[in-house]
Amino acid sequence: MNAHFIDLDIILKTDAKPWIIDKNNPNIPIMKIEIDDFNLFKSGILKSQGNKISFNGKTFWLSNEFMNKLKVKCKRNKLDISNMGISLQEFLNPEVSENLKFDLNLSIFNPIINTNDHIYVICSKNTKTNFEKQISKFEEKLAEIGLKVEKYYYISETFYNRNDDELAYIKSKLILQHILGLKTEGDKISEIEITDYNQITFYDDNQKSIQMVKDINKILENLLINTDKDVKLKVKDKIKSDDNFILIKEYTHNKSNKFKEHSVQLHYSNIIKNFEGFRIFESMDMSKGEIRKIANKLLDNLGRDAGFLNIAKSKDNSEDIKYWLPRAQKSLKEVEECDIDWNKDVVRSVRERKNDLYNMCKKIGLI
């Protein structure tokens, strides 16, 4: 059986934009901001230009060009520019968002008509509440061509503080668990069975998500490190017995060539086998090359988790700190408790990398 996992952004296009508002009258936009400009203002890249706007605990740095336009607007409407803020009502307020114009792109479903394939929709940018009207219309149109959505996955509860790397990781795990037929829980694969598929087609336009799914075998390796032995055997049997093929359709927004296609075959690599017994590798007569692969994988995990924790702490983001702290602690513990002799079993560059990561761990209070 085949399935299609589609990011809602490809299907649904709205005119939603952030607003510049007067804090004394937040329900009326003074100006609207293009999404690309909003992301630029939020990133802090334009901080040197000195055009700061703070609202609801968030800080934005506007471009000189945009700030000059805003000054003209404020002067014309006799508003105090120091009292300006940014509002996301068109994204977060259902009473506002349900009245916005929207378009549905159903052409991508044409190859699926008259098949038994299952459809999954991933919503990575907002909550279910804010899309009820649009989704109702989408389901109505889908039914007209004889299709239905098997399940929606809402993987982000906020428009703010979305981490593209984390969302890409979640999408990859969703696809992986439906290829394997086993649900993922945190950083491992569980024994809970779910619907599995021989082939999954994944549609997205986010570069990080596309790349993460291309690297899905690395995701599998990381999850198997923490997975129970009996479950690993189930995974191994599934990969040996089925096609386990993923077709990635990267949406280009080009009318003449809408998709770039990439293919990935899931496999159970030698590295994964090595991980099953990495704590007793000395008795397995493992080569130093294989040991170095395991060492680098452990350091990859620590670098990822500690790196994200470092970013969260630098931004004083309590939600992200709460998420990444236990993961970083676990990855550090795995490095400390493995049987690798870091002075004898690995080359100098690996030892230096470990030392650099430990210095970062000390800086953020893990050690």
C-alpha positions as CSV (number, residue, x, y, z in Angstrom):
1,M,0.0,0.0,0.0
2,N,1.2,3.5,-0.8
3,A,0.7,6.8,1.1
4,H,1.2,10.5,0.4
5,F,2.3,13.0,3.0
6,I,1.7,16.6,2.0
7,D,2.5,19.8,3.8
8,L,-0.6,22.0,4.1
9,D,1.3,25.0,2.8
10,I,1.5,23.4,-0.7
11,I,-2.3,22.8,-0.7
12,L,-3.6,26.0,1.0
13,K,-2.5,29.5,0.1
14,T,-3.8,32.5,2.1
15,D,-3.3,36.2,2.0
16,A,-2.4,36.3,5.7
17,K,0.2,38.9,6.6
18,P,1.6,40.4,9.9
19,W,0.3,43.8,10.8
20,I,2.0,47.0,12.1
21,I,-0.5,48.3,14.7
22,D,-1.0,51.1,17.2
23,K,-0.9,49.5,20.6
24,N,-3.9,51.6,21.7
25,N,-5.9,50.2,18.8
26,P,-4.5,46.7,18.0
27,N,-7.5,45.5,15.9
28,I,-6.8,47.9,12.9
29,P,-3.6,47.5,10.8
30,I,-1.5,50.6,10.1
31,M,0.5,48.6,7.5
32,K,0.8,45.0,6.5
33,I,4.2,43.2,6.2
34,E,5.2,40.7,3.6
35,I,6.2,37.3,5.1
36,D,9.8,37.5,3.8
37,D,10.2,41.0,5.3
38,F,8.6,39.8,8.6
39,N,11.1,36.9,8.8
40,L,13.9,39.3,8.1
41,F,12.8,41.8,10.8
42,K,12.4,38.9,13.3
43,S,15.9,37.5,12.5
44,G,17.8,40.5,13.9
45,I,19.9,40.9,10.8
46,L,18.9,44.5,10.5
47,K,19.7,45.4,14.1
48,S,22.5,47.7,13.1
49,Q,20.0,50.0,11.4
50,G,18.5,50.7,14.8
51,N,14.8,50.6,14.0
52,K,13.5,48.6,16.9
53,I,9.9,47.6,17.6
54,S,8.9,45.5,20.7
55,F,5.6,44.0,21.3
56,N,4.3,41.1,23.5
57,G,7.9,40.3,24.6
58,K,9.2,40.1,21.0
59,T,11.7,42.4,19.4
60,F,11.8,43.2,15.7
61,W,14.4,45.3,13.8
62,L,12.9,47.0,10.7
63,S,14.8,48.1,7.6
64,N,15.4,51.8,7.0
65,E,13.1,51.7,3.9
66,F,10.2,50.2,5.8
67,M,10.7,52.5,8.8
68,N,10.5,55.5,6.5
69,K,7.2,54.3,5.1
70,L,5.9,53.7,8.6
71,K,6.9,57.2,9.7
72,V,4.9,58.7,6.8
73,K,1.9,56.5,7.8
74,C,2.1,57.6,11.4
75,K,2.5,61.3,10.5
76,R,-0.5,61.1,8.1
77,N,-2.7,59.4,10.8
78,K,-1.3,61.5,13.7
79,L,0.1,58.4,15.5
80,D,3.0,58.1,17.9
81,I,5.6,55.9,16.1
82,S,7.1,54.8,19.5
83,N,3.7,53.2,20.2
84,M,3.8,50.8,17.2
85,G,3.7,47.1,17.6
86,I,3.4,43.9,15.4
87,S,0.3,41.8,15.4
88,L,-0.3,38.3,13.9
89,Q,-4.1,38.4,14.1
90,E,-4.4,37.0,10.5
91,F,-2.5,33.9,11.7
92,L,-3.7,33.5,15.3
93,N,-7.2,34.9,15.5
94,P,-9.8,32.5,13.9
95,E,-12.3,35.3,13.7
96,V,-9.9,37.2,11.4
97,S,-8.3,34.3,9.5
98,E,-11.6,32.7,8.5
99,N,-12.5,35.8,6.5
100,L,-9.2,35.9,4.5
101,K,-9.2,34.9,0.8
102,F,-7.5,31.5,0.2
103,D,-6.8,29.3,-2.8
104,L,-6.7,25.5,-2.8
105,N,-4.1,23.7,-5.1
106,L,-5.7,20.3,-5.8
107,S,-3.8,19.6,-9.0
108,I,-1.2,17.5,-7.0
109,F,-4.0,15.0,-6.2
110,N,-4.7,14.2,-9.9
111,P,-2.3,11.2,-10.0
112,I,-4.0,9.8,-6.8
113,I,-7.5,9.8,-8.2
114,N,-9.0,6.3,-8.6
115,T,-6.3,4.7,-6.4
116,N,-6.5,3.2,-2.9
117,D,-3.6,5.3,-1.7
118,H,-3.9,7.0,1.7
119,I,-3.4,10.8,2.1
120,Y,-1.9,12.5,5.2
121,V,-1.7,16.2,5.6
122,I,1.0,17.8,7.8
123,C,0.3,21.3,9.2
124,S,3.6,22.7,10.4
125,K,2.8,26.4,10.8
126,N,-0.4,26.8,12.9
127,T,-3.1,25.1,15.0
128,K,-6.1,23.2,13.8
129,T,-8.4,25.9,15.2
130,N,-7.1,28.6,12.9
131,F,-7.7,26.5,9.7
132,E,-11.2,25.0,10.4
133,K,-13.0,26.9,7.6
134,Q,-10.3,26.3,5.0
135,I,-9.9,22.6,5.9
136,S,-13.7,22.1,5.7
137,K,-13.6,23.6,2.2
138,F,-10.6,21.5,1.3
139,E,-12.3,18.3,2.4
140,E,-15.4,19.2,0.5
141,K,-13.4,19.7,-2.7
142,L,-11.4,16.5,-2.1
143,A,-14.6,14.5,-1.8
144,E,-15.7,15.7,-5.1
145,I,-12.8,13.9,-6.8
146,G,-13.3,10.8,-4.6
147,L,-10.5,11.3,-2.1
148,K,-10.3,11.8,1.6
149,V,-7.6,12.6,4.2
150,E,-6.6,9.6,6.3
151,K,-5.2,11.8,9.1
152,Y,-4.0,15.4,9.8
153,Y,-0.7,15.9,11.8
154,Y,-0.6,19.3,13.5
155,I,3.1,19.6,14.6
156,S,3.3,23.2,15.7
157,E,1.1,25.0,18.3
158,T,2.4,28.5,17.6
159,F,3.3,30.8,14.8
160,Y,6.1,32.2,17.0
161,N,9.3,30.4,18.0
162,R,9.0,27.7,15.3
163,N,12.2,25.8,14.9
164,D,12.6,24.8,11.3
165,D,15.1,22.1,12.2
166,E,12.8,20.6,14.8
167,L,9.8,20.7,12.5
168,A,11.8,19.0,9.7
169,Y,12.9,16.3,12.2
170,I,9.3,15.7,13.3
171,K,8.2,15.3,9.6
172,S,11.0,12.8,9.0
173,K,9.9,10.8,12.0
174,L,6.3,10.7,10.8
175,I,7.3,9.3,7.5
176,L,9.8,6.9,9.1
177,Q,7.2,5.5,11.5
178,H,4.7,4.9,8.7
179,I,7.3,3.1,6.6
180,L,8.2,0.9,9.5
181,G,4.7,0.5,11.0
182,L,6.0,1.3,14.4
183,K,5.4,4.6,16.3
184,T,8.3,6.7,17.3
185,E,8.4,8.0,20.8
186,G,10.9,10.8,21.5
187,D,14.4,9.6,20.4
188,K,13.5,5.9,19.9
189,I,11.2,3.5,18.1
190,S,8.5,2.0,20.2
191,E,6.7,-1.4,19.9
192,I,3.3,0.4,19.2
193,E,2.1,-0.7,15.8
194,I,0.6,1.8,13.3
195,T,-0.4,1.6,9.6
196,D,2.6,0.9,7.5
197,Y,3.3,1.5,3.8
198,N,5.7,0.0,1.1
199,Q,6.1,3.4,-0.5
200,I,5.5,7.0,0.8
201,T,5.5,10.1,-1.4
202,F,6.4,13.3,0.5
203,Y,5.5,16.7,-0.8
204,D,7.1,19.9,0.7
205,D,8.8,23.2,-0.3
206,N,10.8,23.7,2.8
207,Q,14.5,23.0,2.1
208,K,15.3,21.8,5.6
209,S,12.5,19.3,5.5
210,I,13.5,18.1,2.1
211,Q,17.1,17.6,3.2
212,M,16.1,15.9,6.4
213,V,14.0,13.3,4.6
214,K,16.8,12.7,2.1
215,D,18.9,11.9,5.2
216,I,16.2,9.7,6.8
217,N,18.6,6.7,7.1
218,K,20.6,8.9,9.5
219,I,17.5,9.6,11.5
220,L,16.8,5.8,11.6
221,E,20.4,5.2,12.9
222,N,19.9,7.7,15.7
223,L,16.6,6.3,16.8
224,L,17.9,2.7,16.8
225,I,20.6,3.7,19.2
226,N,18.0,4.1,21.9
227,T,15.5,1.4,20.7
228,D,14.9,-1.8,22.6
229,K,16.5,-4.9,21.1
230,D,13.3,-6.7,20.3
231,V,12.0,-3.7,18.4
232,K,15.2,-3.4,16.5
233,L,14.7,-7.0,15.2
234,K,11.2,-6.0,14.0
235,V,12.7,-3.0,12.2
236,K,15.3,-5.2,10.6
237,D,12.7,-7.7,9.4
238,K,10.5,-5.0,8.0
239,I,13.4,-3.4,6.0
240,K,14.4,-6.7,4.6
241,S,10.9,-7.8,3.6
242,D,9.4,-4.7,2.0
243,D,10.3,-2.0,-0.5
244,N,10.5,0.8,2.0
245,F,10.8,3.4,-0.7
246,I,10.3,7.2,-0.2
247,L,9.7,9.5,-3.2
248,I,10.4,13.1,-2.3
249,K,8.5,15.7,-4.4
250,E,10.1,19.1,-3.8
251,Y,7.6,21.8,-4.8
252,T,9.3,24.5,-6.8
253,H,6.5,27.0,-7.3
254,N,7.4,26.8,-11.0
255,K,4.3,26.4,-13.2
256,S,6.2,24.6,-16.0
257,N,8.1,22.3,-13.6
258,K,6.3,22.0,-10.3
259,F,8.3,19.3,-8.7
260,K,11.9,18.1,-8.4
261,E,12.0,14.4,-7.5
262,H,14.4,12.6,-5.2
263,S,14.3,9.0,-4.1
264,V,15.4,7.3,-0.9
265,Q,15.6,3.6,0.0
266,L,15.4,2.8,3.6
267,H,18.2,0.4,4.7
268,Y,19.6,-1.3,7.8
269,S,23.2,-0.4,7.6
270,N,26.3,-1.9,9.1
271,I,26.7,1.1,11.4
272,I,23.3,0.3,12.9
273,K,24.4,-3.3,13.6
274,N,27.5,-1.9,15.2
275,F,25.5,0.3,17.5
276,E,23.6,-2.7,18.8
277,G,26.7,-3.7,20.6
278,F,28.8,-0.6,20.8
279,R,29.4,-1.1,24.6
280,I,31.1,-4.4,24.1
281,F,32.9,-3.8,20.8
282,E,36.3,-4.8,22.3
283,S,35.1,-8.4,22.5
284,M,33.7,-8.2,18.9
285,D,37.1,-7.5,17.3
286,M,35.8,-4.3,15.8
287,S,38.1,-2.3,13.6
288,K,39.2,1.2,14.6
289,G,37.5,2.6,11.5
290,E,34.2,1.2,12.7
291,I,34.8,2.5,16.2
292,R,35.5,5.9,14.8
293,K,32.2,5.8,13.0
294,I,30.4,5.1,16.3
295,A,32.4,7.8,18.1
296,N,31.5,10.4,15.4
297,K,27.8,9.4,15.6
298,L,27.8,9.8,19.4
299,L,29.4,13.2,19.0
300,D,27.0,14.2,16.2
301,N,24.1,13.6,18.7
302,L,25.8,15.6,21.4
303,G,26.7,18.4,19.0
304,R,23.1,18.6,17.8
305,D,21.4,18.5,21.2
306,A,23.9,20.7,23.0
307,G,24.0,23.1,20.1
308,F,20.2,23.6,20.1
309,L,20.3,24.0,23.9
310,N,23.0,26.6,23.5
311,I,20.8,28.5,21.1
312,A,17.8,28.2,23.3
313,K,19.7,29.5,26.3
314,S,21.2,32.4,24.3
315,K,17.6,33.5,23.4
316,D,16.4,32.7,26.9
317,N,13.6,30.6,25.4
318,S,12.3,28.5,28.3
319,E,10.1,26.3,26.1
320,D,13.1,25.3,23.9
321,I,15.4,24.9,26.9
322,K,12.8,22.5,28.5
323,Y,12.8,20.5,25.3
324,W,16.6,20.3,24.6
325,L,18.0,20.1,28.1
326,P,17.1,16.4,28.8
327,R,18.2,15.4,25.3
328,A,21.5,17.1,25.7
329,Q,22.0,15.4,29.1
330,K,21.2,12.0,27.6
331,S,23.6,12.5,24.6
332,L,26.3,13.6,27.0
333,K,25.7,10.5,29.2
334,E,26.0,8.2,26.2
335,V,29.4,9.7,25.3
336,E,30.6,9.4,28.9
337,E,29.4,5.8,29.4
338,C,30.5,4.3,26.1
339,D,33.4,1.9,26.1
340,I,35.5,4.0,23.6
341,D,39.0,4.8,24.8
342,W,39.2,8.3,23.4
343,N,43.0,8.4,23.7
344,K,43.7,5.1,21.9
345,D,40.6,4.2,19.7
346,V,40.1,7.5,17.7
347,V,42.3,9.9,15.8
348,R,43.3,13.3,17.1
349,S,40.6,15.2,15.1
350,V,37.9,13.2,16.8
351,R,39.4,13.8,20.3
352,E,39.7,17.5,19.5
353,R,36.0,17.5,18.4
354,K,35.0,15.8,21.7
355,N,37.0,18.4,23.7
356,D,35.4,21.3,21.8
357,L,31.9,19.8,22.5
358,Y,32.8,19.3,26.2
359,N,33.9,23.0,26.4
360,M,30.5,24.0,25.0
361,C,28.8,21.7,27.5
362,K,30.7,23.4,30.3
363,K,29.6,26.8,28.9
364,I,25.9,25.9,29.0
365,G,26.1,24.2,32.4
366,L,25.8,20.5,31.3
367,I,29.2,19.7,32.9
